[in-house]
Amino acid sequence: MARARSLVVRGYYGNGNCGDEALLATLLQYFSPAYRFIVSVNDAGRVAANLKKKKIGAYADVRVVWSLDRGVVTRPDVAGFLLGGGGLGLGFGWDQYMFAWRKGKKIIHTGVHVTEEYVSPTPDAFNDVTRALLGSAHFFSVRHRLSVETAARLGVRAAYVPDWAFALNAEPGPTPGRDYVVVTIRADAHQRNPHTLRCLQSIAAFAEAEGLDVVLLPFDVSDQRLTKRLKIAGQMLGGLFYRPAYVKHLIAHARVAFSLGRYHPIVFAMASDVPVFSVDAVRRGRSDDKTCLQLIEEGLDDFHFPIDRLDDFTPAEIGRLVRRYAVSGTYSKSFMNNAALVDAAAERIHEILKS
């Protein structure tokens, strides 16, 4: 197919966050055969010098522009504007979004979640603005079912499409020699969290009892610094922030995955049918945090450990749940169809961009 037209894609890209880079890599996988990619980032100069010039990650083959470059979305060759990934975040990406809307470009808003903080409890201008902006998209999808309900209260119809990274093609590569578990720690939730070491001790004890190695897989540089500072016994596989497809491969070959606050390790594990634990040492009970929702909405409540369940996060309970996960029919595992749902969404978006 000829690559005659361009697509402006905006997200939290070029910042060395493996989860966001996974979203960009998946969008490239689906849309770069048909469109030239123009990636909108916060600091185009830094990304061009440090990533594009050095051919790191997805940036070797795309054009990089500043996120406040409004003119780029008005060019005749631009088929549309795609705002993809993360929370709704009013203000994030709206400059180019509004200019694309004004110029009649196709607007695709996908891969997001909409939480209560974006809805005013009483009808007011805030809700009106949110409704108008979201309603202007030619395709608007959210990655959690709760977000469909939240958007509906704003008067906006949102399609449910699982996180795009469910469909990211894994990049084959070397894996640690022995069977292993993967651990990812989100730095900003665990810098001085008194529960962190206790959770890590449970994971280490489980791994030792099962004869498994511990592989530490940070998702950005701050995660890596904290993981090193904690001096956790295990093999560090650091610096893979711009290689999300390989990271997905590593998680796919793990026996168990543990995410202490990061979202995309959960996505990668579920996509590969690897049992995964979400440890939330900040929030209590069920919440609209994405790490909670991804497991709760798929019937894997047992694998989510918020702060009021941490006493139950023991090596014995981890082992029990891992064995239960392996029993056929115990969990529906409907999430194994998530990649197909992403395929269908990509087809629909292609149709919209061409119309």
JOCOR-V274298 format. One line per field, one symbol per residue. ss: DSSP state (a for helix, b for strand, c for the rest). phi: phi as a letter, one per 40 degrees, with the letter a starting at -180 (. if undefined). burial: # if it has 9 or more other C-alpha atoms within 8 Angstrom, else .. A space follows every 10 residues. Layout:
ss->???
phi->???
burial->???
//
This chain:
ss->ccccbbbbbb cccccccaaa aaaaaaaaaa acccbbbbbb bccaaaaaaa aaccccaaaa acbbbbcccc aaaacccbbb bbbbbbbccc cccaaaaaaa aacccbbbbb bbbccaaacc ccccaaaaaa aaaaacccbb bbccaaaaaa aaacccccbb cccaaaaccc cccccccccb bbbbbcaaaa cccccaaaaa aaaaaaaaaa ccbbbbcccc aaaaaaaaac ccccbbcccc cccaaaaaaa aacccbbbbb cccaaaaaaa acccbbbbbc ccccccccca aaaaaacccc aaabbcaaaa aaccaaaaaa aaaaaacccc cccaaaaaaa aaaaaaaaaa aaaac
phi->.cccbbbcbb acbgbgbdcc ccccccccdc bccbbccbcc bcbccccccc bcccfcgccc bbcbbccbcc cccccdccca bbcbhgcdfd hcgcdcdccc cccgccbbba gbbbbdccbc cbdacdcccd ccccccccab bbbbcccccc ccccgbcbcc bdddcdbccc bcacbdccca bbbbbccccb dbcccccccc cccccccccc gbcbbcbcba ccdcccdccc fcciccbcgb cbbccccccc cccccabbbc hcccdccccc cbgbdbbbbb cbbbfcaccc ccdccccbgb dccbbcccbc cccbdccdcc ccccdccdgc bcfccccccc ccdccccccd ccccc
burial->..#.###### ####.##### #########. ########## #..#..#### ###.##.### .#.####..# ..##...### ######.#.. ..#.###### #...###### #####..### .....###.# #.##..#.## #####.##.# ##.#.###.# ########.# #.......## #######.## .....#..## .#######.. .######### #.##.##... ......##.# ########## ##.####### ###.###### ##.####### #........# ########.# ..#####.## ..###.###. ##..#..... .....#.##. ###.##..## .##..
//
